[in-house]
């Protein structure tokens, strides 16, 4: 396991805060309150470990298959439904949405190989990620990847807590299945819009792993 580069600055700042906070407490609090210093030390240390774990990138054996769409993120399936995409395709698509809790790995991966046809950031609201309106009203970044079979759209969506979406793809770029698409900080959601009629391999409330779990196949 390694730490994602998006976490270097955050981890450094949290580490500095942890050290300064506890030095001040142990130095200035009277001896009668030393127990309080230890309580705060333990709690702040656990918080620091949580921040490190949030930016973890575990080693994984990826699912690589041109005929399969692989989960772009860790989390739980909260939506499997037909919808009309107003942003790019302008027609009916099958939407599969993955909710990412703060405890999940937050690195996002490309669900298929192909060429990036579209990459666009949208400003927006910060509704809770499970709100259906978050797909179209929240801050988000959408990319369309033209696979050998068909184009698909992947949408990184900010939530009530997540306010930093990082996307590394640009139009015209060639990407490989399982390579890095981006990163979302502190819990959110990823939507995948697929051709209608595609074979789905997941169900609602199923827990999936990015780069491993097969969402659908041609």
GICORZI-V375327 format. One record per pair of residues at least 12 apart in sequence whose ideal C-beta (glycine too) atoms are under 10 Angstrom apart, sorted by the first residue. I is the first residue (numbers start at 1). J is the second residue. If there is no record, write none. Layout:
i = (I:I)
j = (J:J)
//
This chain:
i = (1:1:1:1:1:1:1:2:2:2:2:2:3:3:3:3:3:3:4:4:4:4:4:4:4:4:4:4:5:5:5:5:6:6:6:6:6:6:6:6:6:6:6:7:7:7:7:7:7:7:7:7:7:8:10:10:10:10:10:10:10:11:11:11:11:11:13:14:14:14:14:14:14:14:15:15:15:17:17:17:18:18:18:18:18:18:18:19:19:21:21:21:22:22:22:22:22:22:24:25:25:25:25:25:25:26:26:26:50:50:51:53:53:53:54:54:54:54:54:54:54:54:55:55:55:55:55:56:56:56:57:57:57:57:57:58:58:58:58:58:58:60:60:60:60:60:60:60:61:61:61:62:62:62:62:62:62:62:62:62:63:63:63:63:63:63:63:63:64:64:64:64:64:65:65:65:65:65:66:66:66:66:66:66:66:66:66:67:67:67:67:67:67:67:67:67:68:68:68:68:68:68:68:68:68:68:68:68:69:69:69:69:69:69:69:69:69:69:69:69:69:69:69:69:69:69:69:69:69:69:70:70:70:70:70:70:70:70:70:70:70:70:70:70:70:70:70:71:71:71:71:71:71:71:71:71:71:71:71:71:71:71:71:71:71:72:72:72:72:72:72:72:72:72:72:72:72:72:72:72:72:72:72:72:72:72:72:72:73:73:73:73:73:73:73:73:73:73:73:73:73:73:73:73:73:73:73:73:73:73:73:73:73:74:74:74:74:74:74:74:74:74:74:74:74:74:74:74:74:74:74:75:75:75:75:75:75:75:75:75:75:75:75:75:75:75:75:75:75:75:76:76:76:76:76:76:76:76:76:76:76:76:77:77:77:77:77:77:77:77:77:77:77:77:77:77:78:78:78:78:78:78:78:78:78:78:78:78:79:79:79:79:79:79:79:79:79:79:79:79:80:80:80:80:80:80:80:80:80:80:80:81:81:81:81:81:81:81:82:82:82:82:83:83:83:83:83:83:83:83:85:85:85:85:85:85:85:85:86:87:87:87:87:87:87:87:87:87:87:87:88:88:88:88:88:88:88:88:88:88:89:89:89:89:89:89:91:91:92:92:92:92:93:93:93:93:93:93:93:93:93:94:94:94:94:94:94:94:94:94:94:94:95:95:95:95:95:95:95:95:96:96:96:96:96:96:96:96:96:96:96:96:96:96:97:97:97:97:97:97:97:97:97:97:97:97:97:98:98:98:98:98:98:98:98:98:98:98:98:98:98:99:99:99:99:99:99:99:99:99:99:99:100:100:100:100:100:100:100:100:100:100:100:100:101:101:101:101:101:102:102:102:102:102:102:102:103:104:104:104:104:104:104:104:105:105:105:105:106:106:106:106:106:106:106:106:106:106:106:107:107:107:107:107:107:107:107:108:108:108:108:108:108:108:108:108:108:108:108:108:108:108:108:108:109:109:109:109:109:109:109:109:109:109:109:109:109:109:110:110:110:110:110:110:110:110:110:110:110:110:110:110:110:110:111:111:111:111:111:111:111:111:111:111:111:111:111:111:111:111:112:112:112:112:112:112:112:112:112:112:112:112:112:112:112:113:113:113:113:113:113:113:113:113:113:114:114:114:114:114:114:114:114:114:114:114:114:114:114:115:115:115:115:115:115:115:115:115:115:116:116:116:116:116:116:116:116:116:116:116:116:117:117:117:117:117:117:117:117:117:118:118:118:118:118:118:118:118:118:119:119:119:119:119:119:119:119:119:119:119:119:119:120:120:120:120:120:120:120:121:121:121:121:121:121:121:122:122:122:122:122:122:122:122:122:122:122:123:123:123:123:124:124:124:124:124:124:124:125:125:125:125:125:126:126:126:126:126:126:126:126:126:126:127:127:127:127:127:128:128:128:128:128:128:129:129:129:129:129:129:129:129:129:129:129:130:130:130:131:131:131:131:134:134:134:134:134:134:134:134:135:135:135:135:135:136:136:136:137:138:138:138:138:138:138:138:138:138:139:139:139:139:139:139:139:139:139:140:140:140:140:140:140:140:140:140:140:140:141:141:141:141:141:141:141:141:141:141:141:141:142:142:142:142:142:142:142:143:143:143:143:143:143:143:143:143:143:143:144:144:144:145:145:145:145:145:145:146:147:147:148:149:149:149:149:150:150:150:150:151:151:151:152:152:152:152:152:152:152:153:153:153:153:154:154:154:154:154:154:154:154:155:155:155:155:155:156:156:156:156:156:156:156:156:157:157:157:157:157:158:158:158:158:158:158:159:159:159:159:159:160:160:160:161:161:161:161:162:162:162:162:162:162:163:163:163:163:164:164:164:164:164:165:165:165:165:165:166:166:166:166:166:166:167:167:167:167:167:168:168:168:168:169:169:177:178:178:178:179:180:181:190:192:192:194:194:194:195:195:197:198:198:198:198:199:199:199:199:200:200:200:200:201:201:201:201:201:202:202:202)
j = (53:56:57:58:59:60:105:55:56:57:58:59:52:53:54:55:56:57:54:55:56:57:105:106:107:166:180:183:55:57:166:183:54:55:57:106:107:164:166:182:183:184:185:51:52:53:54:55:56:57:106:183:185:55:51:52:54:55:164:185:186:48:51:52:54:55:51:44:47:48:49:50:51:52:48:51:52:44:47:48:41:44:45:47:48:49:51:44:48:40:41:44:37:38:40:41:44:45:37:37:38:39:40:41:44:38:40:41:102:103:186:102:103:105:102:103:104:105:106:185:186:187:105:106:107:183:185:105:106:107:105:106:107:180:183:74:105:107:209:210:211:105:109:178:209:210:211:212:178:211:212:109:176:177:178:179:209:210:211:212:111:177:178:209:211:212:213:214:113:176:177:178:211:112:113:177:214:217:112:113:114:147:148:149:177:217:218:112:147:148:149:199:214:216:217:218:111:112:149:177:199:201:213:214:215:216:217:218:96:111:112:145:147:149:150:152:154:177:192:194:195:198:199:200:201:214:215:216:217:218:109:110:111:112:177:178:192:208:209:210:211:212:213:214:215:216:217:96:98:108:109:111:190:192:202:206:208:209:210:211:212:213:214:215:216:96:98:107:108:109:110:111:112:143:152:154:155:156:178:181:182:190:191:192:208:210:211:215:98:99:100:104:105:106:107:108:109:111:154:156:181:182:183:184:188:189:190:192:208:209:210:211:213:98:100:101:103:104:105:106:107:108:109:190:207:208:209:210:211:212:213:97:98:99:100:101:103:104:105:106:129:187:188:189:190:206:207:208:209:210:97:98:99:100:101:104:130:204:205:206:207:208:96:97:98:99:200:202:203:204:205:206:207:208:213:215:96:97:98:99:129:130:132:189:191:204:205:206:95:96:97:98:99:130:132:135:189:191:192:204:94:95:96:97:200:202:203:204:206:215:216:93:94:95:96:97:132:204:94:95:196:197:95:97:132:135:136:191:193:196:135:136:142:144:153:155:191:193:136:118:120:122:135:136:140:142:144:153:155:193:117:118:120:142:143:144:151:153:155:193:144:151:152:153:193:195:195:196:193:195:196:197:152:153:191:192:193:194:195:196:198:152:192:193:194:195:196:197:198:200:215:216:132:135:153:155:191:192:193:194:111:190:191:192:193:194:198:200:201:202:204:208:215:216:129:130:132:134:135:155:157:189:190:191:192:193:204:129:157:188:189:190:191:192:202:206:207:208:210:213:215:128:129:130:134:157:159:187:188:189:190:205:129:156:157:159:162:184:186:187:188:189:190:210:129:159:186:187:188:159:161:162:185:186:187:188:187:184:187:188:207:208:209:210:183:209:210:211:162:166:182:183:184:185:186:187:188:190:210:166:180:181:182:183:184:210:211:141:143:154:156:165:166:167:168:180:181:182:183:184:188:190:210:211:154:175:176:177:178:179:180:181:182:190:209:210:211:212:143:145:147:154:168:169:175:176:177:178:179:180:181:182:210:211:145:147:152:154:175:177:178:181:190:192:194:210:211:214:215:216:145:146:147:148:149:150:151:152:154:175:176:177:178:192:194:145:146:147:148:174:175:176:177:178:179:144:145:146:147:148:149:150:151:152:173:174:175:176:177:144:145:146:147:151:171:172:173:174:175:143:144:145:146:169:170:171:172:173:174:175:181:143:144:145:146:151:153:171:172:173:142:143:144:145:146:151:153:169:171:141:142:143:144:145:154:167:168:169:170:171:172:173:140:141:142:143:144:167:171:139:140:141:142:156:165:167:136:137:138:139:140:141:142:155:157:158:165:138:139:140:158:136:137:138:139:140:157:158:137:138:139:158:160:138:139:157:158:159:160:161:162:163:188:139:157:158:159:160:159:160:161:187:188:189:157:158:159:160:161:162:184:187:188:189:190:159:160:189:157:159:160:189:155:157:158:159:160:188:189:191:155:157:189:191:193:155:157:191:157:155:157:158:159:160:162:165:188:189:156:157:158:159:162:163:164:165:188:155:156:157:158:165:167:184:188:189:190:191:154:155:156:157:158:165:166:167:169:181:182:184:154:155:156:157:167:191:193:155:156:167:168:169:170:171:173:175:181:182:169:171:193:169:173:174:175:177:181:174:177:218:218:195:198:217:218:194:195:198:218:193:194:195:192:193:194:195:198:215:216:191:192:193:194:167:169:181:182:190:191:192:193:189:190:191:192:193:181:182:183:184:188:189:190:191:184:188:189:190:191:184:185:186:187:188:189:184:186:187:188:189:186:187:188:185:186:187:188:184:185:186:187:188:189:184:185:186:188:183:184:185:186:188:182:183:184:185:188:180:181:182:183:184:185:180:181:182:183:184:180:181:182:183:181:182:211:210:211:212:211:211:210:210:215:216:215:216:218:216:218:218:215:216:217:218:214:216:217:218:214:215:216:217:213:214:215:216:217:214:215:216)
//
